Amino acid sequence: MKHLLFSIVFILGLSIGPASAGGGIYKWVDDNGNVHFSDKPPSGGKASEVEVRINSYTSPQITASPFSGQAGNAASHQQVVLYSTRWCGYCKKARNYFQKNNIAFTEYDVETTEKGKRDYRALGGSSVPIILVGDKRLNGFSAAAFERIY
């Protein structure tokens, strides 16, 4: 009985806790010129609310490639094209996976090559890697998602 009661109180605490946290992030400068950030505005002082944008990873998504009807992709349904950057960890994972598994691929850096920049815009890219396999598109990389489209 004690465990059941404890569990109920614990679950209620978890569900109520975030709702009571509320509010935003506030920024203000004190009399000495020091900048402060807090989840509560200062009492009696001027503060501006700061918009917080969280960059979080989303799971890879498989969609149709907008280049699927163009010449070049029709010749080989298994053609793999990787749009990447040098600094991207998931791009590196994809590149290593392809090399380890002897999967031929063409890579375009979306920051340093003209074709990469042009195609990335045409693809409506907002993150890397973008992987095209024939008429399929994979946003992000996981071995399991790649294997489904390859």
C-alpha positions in Angstrom: 0.0 0.0 0.0 2.8 2.4 0.8 4.4 1.7 -2.6 1.2 2.4 -4.4 0.6 5.7 -2.5 4.2 6.7 -3.1 3.9 5.9 -6.8 0.7 8.0 -7.1 2.3 11.0 -5.3 5.4 10.7 -7.4 3.5 10.6 -10.7 1.3 13.5 -9.7 4.4 15.5 -8.7 6.0 14.8 -12.1 2.9 15.9 -14.0 2.2 19.0 -11.9 5.9 20.1 -11.5 6.5 21.2 -15.1 3.2 23.1 -15.2 4.1 25.2 -12.2 7.6 25.9 -13.6 6.1 28.2 -16.3 7.5 31.5 -17.4 10.5 32.2 -19.6 14.0 33.3 -19.4 14.8 36.9 -18.5 17.8 39.0 -19.1 18.8 42.2 -17.3 21.9 44.3 -16.6 22.6 45.2 -12.9 24.0 48.6 -11.7 27.6 47.4 -12.3 26.9 46.5 -15.9 26.9 42.7 -15.4 24.4 40.8 -17.5 22.2 38.3 -15.7 19.8 35.5 -17.0 17.2 33.9 -14.8 13.8 32.2 -15.0 12.4 35.0 -12.9 12.5 38.7 -13.6 14.4 40.8 -11.0 12.2 42.5 -8.4 11.9 46.2 -9.2 14.2 46.1 -12.2 13.8 46.2 -15.9 14.2 42.9 -17.7 13.6 41.6 -21.2 12.2 38.2 -21.9 14.6 36.1 -24.0 13.3 33.7 -26.7 15.0 30.3 -26.3 15.2 28.2 -29.4 16.3 24.6 -28.8 18.1 22.8 -31.6 17.2 19.2 -31.1 17.9 16.1 -33.2 15.0 14.6 -35.0 15.0 11.0 -36.2 15.8 10.4 -39.9 12.9 10.8 -42.3 12.5 9.0 -45.6 10.7 10.9 -48.4 10.7 11.0 -52.2 13.7 12.6 -53.9 12.8 15.6 -56.0 15.6 14.6 -58.4 14.1 11.1 -59.0 12.8 11.9 -62.5 16.0 13.5 -63.7 18.5 11.8 -66.0 21.3 10.2 -64.1 19.3 8.8 -61.2 17.3 6.5 -63.5 20.4 4.7 -64.7 21.0 3.1 -61.3 18.2 2.8 -58.7 20.9 2.1 -56.0 22.9 5.3 -56.7 23.7 6.9 -53.4 24.3 10.7 -53.1 25.4 12.2 -49.8 24.9 16.0 -49.1 27.1 16.8 -46.2 29.5 19.2 -44.4 32.9 18.5 -42.9 31.9 19.3 -39.3 28.7 17.2 -39.2 28.9 14.1 -37.0 26.0 12.3 -38.6 27.6 13.0 -42.1 30.8 11.3 -40.8 28.8 8.3 -39.5 27.1 8.0 -42.9 30.4 8.3 -44.8 32.1 5.7 -42.5 29.1 3.3 -42.9 29.2 3.5 -46.7 33.0 3.0 -46.8 32.9 0.1 -44.3 30.1 -1.6 -46.2 31.6 -1.0 -49.7 28.7 1.2 -50.8 29.6 3.4 -53.7 28.4 7.0 -53.1 28.9 10.5 -54.4 29.4 13.2 -51.8 28.7 16.9 -52.2 29.7 19.4 -49.4 26.8 21.9 -49.1 29.1 24.6 -47.8 32.1 24.4 -50.2 30.9 23.0 -53.5 28.7 24.9 -56.0 26.8 21.7 -56.9 26.3 20.9 -53.2 25.0 24.5 -52.5 22.7 24.5 -55.5 21.2 21.0 -54.9 20.8 21.7 -51.1 18.7 24.8 -51.9 16.7 22.8 -54.5 16.1 20.1 -51.9 14.9 22.6 -49.4 17.6 21.5 -47.1 17.6 22.7 -43.5 19.9 20.1 -42.0 22.6 17.6 -43.0 23.1 14.9 -44.0 20.6 14.5 -46.9 21.0 11.1 -48.5 19.4 10.2 -51.9 19.1 6.6 -52.9 17.4 6.4 -56.3 14.0 8.0 -55.8 14.2 7.9 -52.0 15.4 10.7 -49.7 16.7 10.2 -46.1 17.1 13.3 -43.9 19.6 12.5 -41.2 21.3 9.2 -40.8 20.8 5.9 -39.1 22.0 2.6 -40.4 18.5 1.0 -40.0 16.8 3.8 -41.9 19.4 3.7 -44.7 19.0 -0.1 -45.0 15.3 0.3 -45.5 15.7 2.5 -48.6 18.9 0.8 -50.0 
